Amino acid sequence: MKLALFDSPEGAARLGLVTTSPQGAMVTDVTSALPWPHDPDPVTAGWWRALCRDFATVRPALEEVAAAGSARPVAEVALRAPVLGPSKIVATASNYSEHVAEMHEVQERTLGKVESWMMQFDVFLKAPSSIVGPGSDIVLPPDVVAAGHEIHHESELVVVIGVGGRDIPVEHAMDHVLGFTGGLDITVRSAADRSRRKSYDSFSPLGPWIATTDEIGAGSDLEIVLTCGGEVRQSVNTADMVTPVPQIVAYASTIMTLCPGDVLFTGAPPGVGPITAGEKLEMSISCIGSMAVQVV
């Protein structure tokens, strides 16, 4: 199942099921199937986190409403980021060996030295306020641009937590995952704290929707491609991850309680590089979908 969030004519977030047809991607509004009050305010939209937690219970009602509903082309709606109000974004560092290798040159160029501790697998936090959806703009901070710091793209597979938990065993980790989406971890290359450099508003584009785990398992064989102006910048299979998704979820949960609706970036593939105003980035992940964002 693919779950999307999109704007109603009034601007409130609606829940949709995405299907494919000869006409392309179609979306059916299934908001009426939700057993909780539909609070349109993203700050207080507890219905979304409840859906992540109770998806297995609510799923039959979603399918019933979708079967009776009327689908329309996805192109006719304004997609939002497919998450609402996560308590946190957990990001994974140094999870593709080729990316670790390329970061030695990147750090020598941008920092004048290599920070060896940053070459080790670990997790860190990004601000949830950095999230934007498909078709949004990545806004380059004027002070960062004026200072001459490079700002890089990092295209990643992103996990959305379903049932939360603490100290989750690896063998049960996928029971705590709702599904996957695509994400861009936009990053300033400077000496500042890593969380700060990655938390500017618009620095976490997510989309186009969530593909649930019954469709793509543990996300261990997916193709990620990022292009800019038709030029391939990044291309990798998630099988190349040093630490697979179940281990990431289990490890992160030993540090912090994972809550329903939380977002986990799984690490940057090789091919990271600078972005500049005027560029259009297009990202796709097999079995999930694609999104485009503009750099301004």
MARRO-869382 format. One line per field, with one value per residue (C-alpha): chain; x, y, z. Coordinates in nm, 4 decimals, m for minus. Example, Ala and Ser with C-alpha at 12.3 -4.5 7.8 and 13.67 -1.06 7.14 Angstrom:
chaine <- [A; A]
px <- [1.2300; 1.3670]
py <- [m0.4500; m0.1060]
pz <- [0.7800; 0.7140]
END
This chain:
chaine <- [A; A; A; A; A; A; A; A; A; A; A; A; A; A; A; A; A; A; A; A; A; A; A; A; A; A; A; A; A; A; A; A; A; A; A; A; A; A; A; A; A; A; A; A; A; A; A; A; A; A; A; A; A; A; A; A; A; A; A; A; A; A; A; A; A; A; A; A; A; A; A; A; A; A; A; A; A; A; A; A; A; A; A; A; A; A; A; A; A; A; A; A; A; A; A; A; A; A; A; A; A; A; A; A; A; A; A; A; A; A; A; A; A; A; A; A; A; A; A; A; A; A; A; A; A; A; A; A; A; A; A; A; A; A; A; A; A; A; A; A; A; A; A; A; A; A; A; A; A; A; A; A; A; A; A; A; A; A; A; A; A; A; A; A; A; A; A; A; A; A; A; A; A; A; A; A; A; A; A; A; A; A; A; A; A; A; A; A; A; A; A; A; A; A; A; A; A; A; A; A; A; A; A; A; A; A; A; A; A; A; A; A; A; A; A; A; A; A; A; A; A; A; A; A; A; A; A; A; A; A; A; A; A; A; A; A; A; A; A; A; A; A; A; A; A; A; A; A; A; A; A; A; A; A; A; A; A; A; A; A; A; A; A; A; A; A; A; A; A; A; A; A; A; A; A; A; A; A; A; A; A; A; A; A; A; A; A; A; A; A; A; A; A; A; A; A]
px <- [0.0000; 0.1128; 0.0023; 0.0079; m0.0759; m0.2192; m0.3910; m0.7676; m0.9129; m0.9181; m0.5492; m0.5914; m0.3950; m0.5934; m0.4939; m0.4856; m0.4116; m0.1979; m0.2407; m0.1065; m0.3164; m0.2657; m0.3205; m0.0386; m0.0416; m0.3892; m0.4924; m0.8137; m0.9111; m0.9583; m0.9660; m1.3206; m1.1939; m0.9945; m1.1458; m1.0125; m1.1086; m0.9335; m0.7472; m0.6268; m0.3631; m0.0237; 0.0968; m0.1751; m0.2446; m0.2320; m0.4421; m0.1341; 0.0814; m0.2097; m0.2347; 0.1363; 0.0935; m0.2341; m0.1948; m0.2557; m0.5893; m0.7031; m0.5859; m0.9044; m1.1151; m0.8766; m0.9019; m1.2822; m1.3163; m1.0625; m1.2541; m1.5743; m1.4087; m1.3204; m0.9532; m0.8052; m0.4610; m0.1930; m0.1011; m0.4312; m0.3462; m0.0764; 0.1269; 0.2629; 0.5532; 0.4184; 0.4654; 0.3054; 0.4587; 0.7235; 0.8788; 1.2226; 1.4276; 1.7034; 1.9759; 2.2389; 2.6023; 2.8634; 2.6449; 2.7887; 3.1595; 3.2087; 3.0547; 3.2918; 3.5810; 3.4633; 3.4139; 3.7903; 3.8331; 3.5226; 3.6437; 3.9969; 3.8492; 3.5848; 3.7428; 4.1126; 4.1287; 3.9517; 3.7366; 3.7936; 3.5048; 3.2640; 3.3723; 3.2209; 2.8652; 2.6355; 2.3086; 2.2325; 1.9290; 1.7830; 1.5095; 1.1592; 1.0948; 1.3338; 1.0765; 0.9136; 0.7231; 0.7473; 0.7586; 0.8848; 1.1872; 1.5191; 1.6099; 1.9836; 2.0556; 2.1941; 2.4542; 2.5865; 2.6089; 2.7768; 3.0331; 3.1251; 3.0319; 2.9309; 2.5773; 2.5397; 2.2634; 2.2370; 1.9586; 1.8487; 1.6001; 1.3894; 1.2153; 0.8866; 0.8295; 0.4980; 0.4803; 0.7380; 0.9668; 1.2864; 1.5653; 1.4016; 1.5612; 1.7019; 1.4865; 1.1705; 1.2810; 1.0693; 0.7584; 0.8136; 0.8383; 0.5344; 0.7142; 0.9588; 0.9780; 1.2486; 1.4413; 1.7088; 1.9405; 2.0627; 2.3909; 2.6139; 2.9823; 3.1403; 3.2905; 2.9540; 2.7742; 2.6347; 2.2760; 2.2903; 2.4309; 2.1458; 1.8504; 1.7797; 1.4197; 1.3610; 1.6699; 1.4667; 1.2471; 1.0431; 0.8236; 0.6397; 0.4543; 0.5108; 0.5331; 0.4456; 0.6708; 0.4408; 0.5353; 0.9130; 1.0157; 1.3182; 1.4216; 1.7307; 1.7209; 1.6060; 1.7626; 1.8171; 1.8841; 1.9297; 1.9557; 2.0083; 1.9185; 1.9159; 2.2666; 2.2919; 2.4493; 2.3861; 2.2963; 2.3142; 2.1341; 2.0397; 2.1995; 2.5266; 2.4383; 2.6995; 2.4287; 2.0857; 1.7555; 1.6690; 2.0044; 1.9630; 1.6216; 1.7451; 2.0572; 1.8736; 1.6223; 1.9007; 1.9744; 1.6252; 1.2682; 1.1345; 0.7831; 0.5081; 0.5647; 0.9348; 1.1572; 1.4924; 1.7277; 1.9387; 2.2585; 2.3988; 2.5089; 2.8235; 2.8040; 2.7233; 2.8004; 2.7191; 2.3817; 2.3219; 2.0212; 1.8295; 1.8938; 1.6141; 1.6809; 1.4832; 1.5024; 1.3548; 1.3551; 1.2401; 0.9126; 0.8384; 0.8302; 0.9932; 0.9860; 1.1386; 1.2464; 1.3835; 1.6896; 1.6412]
py <- [0.0000; 0.3533; 0.6326; 0.9977; 1.3240; 1.5983; 1.9341; 1.9730; 2.2841; 2.4366; 2.3614; 2.0848; 1.7613; 1.4673; 1.1017; 0.9220; 0.5761; 0.5767; 0.3195; 0.2867; 0.2703; 0.3097; 0.6807; 0.6916; 0.7351; 0.7826; 0.8857; 0.8118; 1.0163; 0.7777; 1.0351; 0.9348; 0.5900; 0.7343; 0.6398; 0.9565; 1.3228; 1.4618; 1.7596; 1.9618; 2.1479; 1.9806; 2.0902; 1.8931; 1.6242; 1.3306; 1.1278; 1.0794; 0.9440; 0.7234; 0.5898; 0.5042; 0.3216; 0.1428; 0.0946; m0.2811; m0.2256; 0.0631; m0.0800; m0.2795; 0.0361; 0.2284; m0.0430; m0.0479; 0.3272; 0.3223; 0.0469; 0.2527; 0.5867; 0.7719; 0.7967; 1.0966; 1.1610; 1.2472; 1.5365; 1.7023; 1.7278; 1.9120; 1.6457; 1.7188; 1.5527; 1.2070; 1.2631; 1.5004; 1.6292; 1.3622; 1.3914; 1.3703; 1.3028; 1.0509; 1.0543; 0.7899; 0.8789; 0.6868; 0.4006; 0.3519; 0.2716; 0.4621; 0.7715; 0.7443; 0.7308; 1.0370; 1.2364; 1.2374; 1.4580; 1.6636; 1.7391; 1.8182; 2.0692; 2.2244; 2.1912; 2.1610; 1.8347; 1.5007; 1.4518; 1.0805; 1.0474; 1.1522; 0.8540; 0.6099; 0.4747; 0.6502; 0.8418; 1.2083; 1.4378; 1.6847; 1.9379; 1.8220; 2.1817; 2.1161; 1.8901; 1.9977; 1.8009; 1.7174; 2.0195; 2.2442; 2.4707; 2.4081; 2.7533; 2.8183; 3.0286; 3.3662; 3.3838; 3.0377; 3.1269; 3.4598; 3.2772; 3.0610; 2.7267; 2.4442; 2.3064; 1.9443; 1.7067; 1.3604; 1.1367; 0.8675; 0.5935; 0.7111; 0.4962; 0.5986; 0.4396; 0.2679; 0.1122; 0.2895; 0.1347; 0.1319; m0.1303; m0.2992; m0.6358; m0.6557; m0.9577; m0.7575; m0.4205; m0.4334; m0.4899; m0.1296; 0.0178; 0.1523; 0.1938; 0.3910; 0.7130; 0.9130; 1.1974; 1.4562; 1.5313; 1.8776; 1.9578; 2.2594; 2.1626; 2.3647; 2.3256; 2.3772; 2.1032; 1.8360; 1.8721; 2.2481; 2.2165; 1.9881; 2.1510; 2.4683; 2.5069; 2.3117; 2.0887; 1.7643; 1.7205; 1.3986; 1.2187; 1.1435; 0.9009; 0.6068; 0.2512; 0.0157; m0.2730; m0.5394; m0.3984; m0.3663; m0.5640; m0.4245; m0.1915; m0.3968; m0.4025; m0.0637; 0.1595; 0.5237; 0.7745; 1.1514; 1.3663; 1.7359; 1.8745; 1.5206; 1.4473; 1.1554; 1.2740; 0.9675; 0.6088; 0.3223; 0.0123; m0.0026; m0.3482; m0.1535; m0.0177; m0.1043; m0.1239; m0.2436; m0.0937; m0.3434; m0.2790; 0.0991; 0.0867; m0.1412; 0.0691; 0.4024; 0.2599; 0.1837; 0.5572; 0.7099; 0.5890; 0.5771; 0.7205; 0.6543; 0.8736; 0.9347; 0.9631; 0.7853; 0.8801; 0.5732; 0.7402; 0.9145; 0.7117; 0.8161; 1.1026; 1.3904; 1.7340; 2.1051; 2.2490; 2.6026; 2.8259; 2.7520; 2.3789; 2.1225; 1.7962; 1.4843; 1.1810; 0.8363; 0.5123; 0.1899; 0.0501; 0.3850; 0.6735; 1.0015; 1.3661; 1.6898; 1.9977; 2.3346; 2.5029; 2.8762]
pz <- [0.0000; m0.0741; 0.1602; 0.0540; 0.2226; 0.0025; 0.0329; 0.0277; m0.1409; 0.2081; 0.2580; 0.5162; 0.4904; 0.3520; 0.3552; 0.0208; m0.1150; m0.4288; m0.7045; m1.0564; m1.3714; m1.7471; m1.6845; m1.4282; m1.0509; m0.9032; m0.5529; m0.3624; m0.0562; 0.2389; 0.5179; 0.6093; 0.7158; 1.0050; 1.3442; 1.5094; 1.4673; 1.1619; 1.3001; 0.9979; 1.2015; 1.1346; 1.4782; 1.6537; 1.3924; 1.6307; 1.3874; 1.1697; 1.4506; 1.5609; 1.2051; 1.2070; 1.5379; 1.4566; 1.0819; 1.0889; 1.2639; 1.0439; 0.7109; 0.6294; 0.6640; 0.4385; 0.1737; 0.1970; 0.1532; m0.1316; m0.3138; m0.2968; m0.3681; m0.6837; m0.7780; m0.9529; m1.1017; m0.8506; m1.0792; m0.9840; m0.6130; m0.4196; m0.2439; 0.1008; 0.2746; 0.3672; 0.7417; 0.9919; 1.3130; 1.3807; 1.7236; 1.5609; 1.2516; 1.3146; 1.0499; 0.9808; 0.9127; 0.7131; 0.5892; 0.2368; 0.2148; m0.1122; 0.0451; 0.3404; 0.0930; m0.1006; 0.2211; 0.2809; m0.0284; 0.0540; 0.4063; 0.2945; 0.0473; 0.2755; 0.6219; 0.5452; 0.7403; 0.7827; 1.0916; 1.1517; 1.3976; 1.1224; 0.9132; 1.1638; 1.1471; 1.3955; 1.4227; 1.4903; 1.4909; 1.2415; 1.3153; 1.2102; 1.0987; 0.8078; 0.6376; 0.3106; 0.0493; m0.3218; m0.5486; m0.2699; m0.2800; m0.1100; 0.0180; 0.0437; 0.3571; 0.2447; 0.5224; 0.4354; 0.0651; 0.1476; 0.3617; 0.0621; 0.2191; m0.0116; 0.0315; m0.0789; m0.1807; m0.0219; m0.1588; 0.0850; 0.1616; 0.4557; 0.7169; 0.8809; 1.2208; 1.2885; 1.6346; 1.8466; 2.1012; 2.3015; 2.2854; 1.9870; 1.8992; 1.5454; 1.4649; 1.5466; 1.4076; 1.0916; 1.3047; 1.4180; 1.0662; 0.8803; 0.5497; 0.3374; 0.1421; m0.0342; 0.1226; 0.0527; 0.3431; 0.2434; 0.4137; 0.4680; 0.4537; 0.7323; 1.0775; 1.2491; 1.4428; 1.2108; 1.3349; 1.2824; 0.9293; 0.8270; 1.0060; 0.8092; 0.6966; 0.3713; 0.4235; 0.4489; 0.1387; 0.1698; m0.0801; m0.2850; m0.0528; 0.1815; 0.0498; 0.3342; 0.4315; 0.2839; m0.0597; m0.0215; 0.2854; 0.4685; 0.1831; 0.1111; m0.2717; m0.3979; m0.6630; m0.5628; m0.8423; m0.8161; m1.1269; m1.1845; m1.5257; m1.6605; m1.5290; m1.2874; m0.9628; m0.7457; m0.8322; m0.5831; m0.4608; m0.0939; m0.0824; m0.0546; 0.2901; 0.5512; 0.8180; 0.6921; 0.7997; 1.0792; 1.2457; 1.2108; 1.3773; 1.6554; 1.7191; 1.7221; 1.9702; 2.2185; 2.2309; 2.2177; 2.2221; 1.8671; 1.8495; 1.5934; 1.2894; 1.3548; 1.0478; 0.9972; 0.7116; 0.6305; 0.5081; 0.2027; m0.0996; m0.2893; m0.5350; m0.2990; m0.4346; m0.4324; m0.5259; m0.6504; m0.6997; m1.0193; m1.0193; m1.0180; m0.8376; m0.9236; m0.6980; m0.7511; m0.5541; m0.7162; m0.5793; m0.4121; m0.6602; m0.7563; m0.6570; m0.7789; m0.5865; m0.6940; m0.5431; m0.4782]
END
